[in-house]
Amino acid sequence: MNHPVVIVGSGLAGYAVARELRRLDADQPLLLLSADHGGFYSKPMLSNALATGKTPESIINGDAEKMASQLNVSIRPYTRVVAIDKTNRTVILKNDEQLSYGNLVLAIGADQIRLPLQGNGVSKVFTVNDVDDYKHFRDALAGKTKVAIIGAGLIGCEFANDLASAGYHVDVVDIAAQPLGRLIPPAAGAYLKQKLEAVGVVFHFDTSTQSVEQIDSQLCLTLANGKTIRADIVLSSVGLKPRTKMAQEAGLPINRGIVVDQLLQTNDAHIYAVGDCAEVAGKVLPFVMPITHAARALAATLAGNPTPVRYPAMPVLVKTPACSTVVSPPDADKAGAWQVESNDDGVKALFYDDTGCLLGFALLGKAIMDKNDLVAKLPPVLA
């Protein structure tokens, strides 16, 4: 019997594999299992939906029924997989039903990291990890004026820009000394900070959030430096943690994510992982371009043409209209130094190793016009 390729997860990664595989093989049985409604949408759109005039409902491009018809695949929404039986090549659902697979693709994503906060208001802290989370957040925003964001990374800055531009008072707290602390050098961070402050964002750097207390209708954040912030809503955006529990319980190798090789294959010949849950040849890259490249390569492999994924240089566009920003950060383990040119119009920061090879960049303001020339000079992320 020709068992289906079973894809667990209906995010960008799951749908991208389904779409690419269907292009290569019109007849391969394909089953996609979604823990939620299974609608297809672009998750990056959530952090700038206010500026683009998008409602949570309008962000969804197609429901499960439409996507099943469009891709000629079977889709089961509200179907949660709780375990993998490698020996019998089955997945076990929450209702104890067992489904057989020929090959299994884990596209189960990542969870928002939850900080160990104190206080009786912790349960009121929002995270936005999918369109349903975003709908709850948007509903809660109605009639409110003050928002506190924990985390000044990429998503935190995008939400801060979006909310401030929509008229909300926005406070942002981060343990780093600047926005995008892990991605850009201090001069670039200072420039981005200035531009976001100009649209109304208030930053609190070099400190952490200790507690969140409910006081009447507001939440009070107490920071490690002793300061307090009053807000109507608190959004935590401090990063993602790959979902690995089910894979680990099945005996698959786990490190920062589900460990796979360049074929996206685990140590089981019939189980693959892709997207935010996967650690590909030592790299965890929760961005759109790596997912697109990985899905295309995995689809070819599943169609019978083993194809290792290769990542070219993949700059990330930060959706902060107050300050046009493109980053291609160097690997954290690479030695080198930033060379920075800065003026009122922008910042051009280039990261070179000791031999003079360009390994990364951060471009802000008008400097983003140099992106294409610089990308051509970068080495591939994964050859």
N, C-alpha and C positions, 0 to 999 in steps of 0.2 A: 504494500500500500504506500502511495506517495504522500507522506505526511507533510503538512504545511510548514513553511517558514513562519515561525511565530515571533512577532515583535511585541515586546512588553513596553508600553509607553507611547503616548500620542502627542508628544511635544515635537519640536522641530526635528530632532534626530530621528525619532520613530517614523514620522511622515516622510522625511527625506529619504530614508532607506527604502520605504515602501514605493515611493515615486520612482526612484532610480532603478530599483529591481524590476518594477513593472515595465519600464522602458526597454529593459534588456530581455525580459522573458514574460511573454503575454499569458503563459499557461501555468506557471508555477503557483500552486495553492499558497495563499498568503493570508495570514490572520493577524490582525492588530488588536491588542487588548489594552483598553484604557481604564484607569482607575476612576476617571471622571467622565464628563459628558462626551469627550472625544472630539470636540470641535477643534478646527485648525486655526491657528492665529500666530502672529509674530510676537513673541514674548518681549523683545526689545522695545516694542511700541508702548509698553505699559508706562515707562518712565518719562515719556513726553506726550502723553495722551491729551493733557489739558491744552497744551500749546497747539496741538494739531487738531483740536476740536473733536477728538474721538471719545465716544462713550464706551464702557466695557462691552456692551452688546455689539457695537459696530466694529470692534477690533476683531471679532471672530469672522473669518472669511468663509467658513463652511462648517456645517454640523456633521456629525458622524455619518448620517445617511447620505448627505451630499458627497462627502469624501469617499465613502465606499463605492458609490456609483462612478465617481470621477476616476478613481484609481483601479477599479475592478478588484477590490480586496474585501474580505470580510472584516468588519469592525464590530467589536463588542464593547460598548461603553459601560461604565459603572461595573467593571469586572476587575477585581483586585487579585493579583497573583501574590501568594504568601510564601510559596516554597517551590524549589526546583528538585526534581528527582532525576539526577543524571543517569542513573543506571537504566531506568525505564524510559528515559527521554520524555518526561512529562512535566508540565507545570501544574501546581496544585492551587486552586482558587480558594478564596475566603469561604465559599459555601461547600468546600471539600470536593468539588468537581475536579476531575483530572483531564487535561488536554495534552495530546501527543504532539510532538514536534519532530521535524526532520532536522532543522537547524533552529536555534533560539538566539534572538537578538535582544539584549538587555539595553533599553533606551530609557532608563527609569529616572534619569535626571539627578538633581541635587536638592538638598534642603537648605533653607536659610539658617545660618548659624544663630543660635539663641544664646545671648550672654547670660551669665549667672547673676542676674540683678536681684536686689532685695526690694521689699516694699509691697503694699497691698494693691498697687496699680500695675504690677507686672503683666497680669493677664489682659490688660487693656492695650498693651503694646502691639502694634500691627507689624506684620511682615508681608511683603508682596512677592510671591513666588510663582503665581499663575494668574490667569484672568479672573478666576473666582475670588482670590485674595484681593485683587485690585478692585473688584466690584464692592466688596465689603468696605474697603478703604475709601472709595469714592462716596459711597453712601454715608459713611461717617463724617466726611468733610462738609456735608451740607450744613450751612448755618454756622460753621466754625471759622476762626480767623488765625489761630496760632498753631503751627506745626513744629515739633521738634524731631530732628532726624539724628539717629545714632549711626555714625559712619560717614566719612567724607571720601569714600572710594568712588569708583566709577558710577555705580548706580545711585549712591547717596547724592553725589553732585548733580546727576541728571534730574533726580526728583526735586532737589533743592531749587534748581533753576526753573523747573516746570512750575512748581508751587509758588515761588516768589513772583514769577512773571504773571501768574494768575491772580496776584493780589494778596496772597497769604503771607503772614509774618513767619519767617522760617529761621530757626536756630539749628545749627549743625555741630555735633560734638564728635571729636575724634582724638585718639591717643597720639596720632602723628602730629608733626609740626606744621602740616600743610595739607591742602587737598591733593588727592591722587598720590599719596605719600609713597606708595610702592611702585609707581609707574614713571614719575617725572622728577627731575632734579629741583632743588630749592628755588632757583630763579624762576623756573616755569610754574612752580606751585604758588609763588608769590603773585605772579601775573594773573593766574586763574583766580586766586583768592580775591584780588582787587576787582576783577570783572564781575564776579558773582556778588561781591559786596555791593557793587554799583546797582544791582537790580533788587537789593534788599536782603540778601542772605547774611545772617550773623553767625560767625564761626567761633567755636570754643575749642582751641587746639591744646595739645600737650596735656590732656586730661581725659578721664574716663567717666562714664556714668555709673554711679554706685547703686542708686535706688530710684524707684519710681513710685510715688505715693499718690493715691487718689485724695484730693482735697476739694470737697464740694463737687462742682462739675468739671474741674480741671485736674490735670496731672502735674505733679511737681517732680522734676528731675534734680537730684542732688549729685553734684559732680565731685570728683576726687580732690579738686582744688578748693572745695568748700562753697563754690557758687551754686545757686539754684536757678532753674529755668521753669517757668510756668507755661504750659501748653494745653491746647484742647485735645490734640492728638499727638501720639508718639509713633514714629515709624523707625524700626530697626533695620539697618541695611549694612551689615558688617561682613558680608561674604557668604559663600556657599560651601557646603560640605557634601561631596558625592554620596549618593545613597548606595551603601555597600552591604547592609545587614543581610539581605536575602542571599546575595552571592557568597558572602562569608559562611553562612550557615550551610550552603551547598558544597562547601569545600573549595571554592574558587579562590585564587590568590588575590589578596587585598593589600594595598599599600595606602597611598592617599586616595586612590579610586580603585575600581575593579581593574586589575592588571591585565593588559592585553598587549600583544605584539603589533607589528605594523600591518598585519592582516586583520587587526581588530579581534583576534582570537584569544580566548583564555587558554588555560591549560587543558581544557576539554575541547576536543576537535569539533564539537557541534554547538558550542556556546560562544557567542560574541558579545562585545559591549561597545557602545558608541555614545557620543555626546557627553553631557556634564558628569555622568557617573563613571566614565572610563578614564583610566590612566594609560595613555598610548605611548609605549616606548619611554616611560618615565615622565611623560608630560600630561598635565591636566589643563585643558584649554577650553573654558566654558564660554566660547564666543561663536558667532554665527559662521565665520569662514572656516575654522577648523572642522566644525560639524558638517558643513557642506562637502568639503574634501573627503572627510572620513566616510560619509554616507555613500558617495559615488564609488569609492574604492571597495567598500564592503559589499555593495550591490553587485559589482563585477565578480567578487569572490563567491558570493552566494549563487551567482548565475553560472558558476563553473570555471571562471577565469581568475585564479588567485592573483590578487592585485594589492600590493602593499600600499598603504596610504603614505603620501608624501606631502609635506606642508611647505609651501613657499613662504616668503615673508608675508605676513598678514597684519597690516596696521589696523588699529581699532579707532573708529570714529566715535568720539565722546559727544553725546547729544546735549551739549550745553550751548544753546544759541547765544548766550551772553558772551561767550568766548569760544570761537571755533577752535577745536582741539583734536589732533590726531596723534596717537601714540603707537609706537612699535618698540616696546620695552625689551632690553637685552635680557638674556637668561640670567637669573639671579646668581648663578655660579660662575659667570664669566668675569674675568678681571679686566679692568679698563677704567676710563674716566670720561666724564661729560665735558664737552666743549660747548659753551653757551654764548649765543649772540642775542642781546635783548635790547629793545627800544619800545617806544610808546605804541608801535603798531603790532608788536608781537614778540615771540620768543622762538628761537631756533636752537634746539639743544641736540647735539649729536654725541653718541657714545662710541668711542673708539677703543679697541684693545691696544696692547703695547706695540703691536706691529703696524698700527695705523689702519686696521680694517674696521669699517663701520659695522657695528653690531646692533644699533638701535637708535631711535630718535624720538623726540617729543616736539611737536610743532603747534604753536598757538598763535591765534590772530592771523595776520596776513602771511605768516610763515607757512601756513598749510599749503600754499601754492607750490612749495618745493616737494610735496609728498611723492609724486610719481617719479621724479628724478632720483630721490633718495631710496625709494623701495627697490629700484632696479639695482642698487648697489649693496643691498643687504643679502647676507647668506640665507639659504632656506632654513626654516625652523626645524624641519625634519626631512633629511634627504633620503 
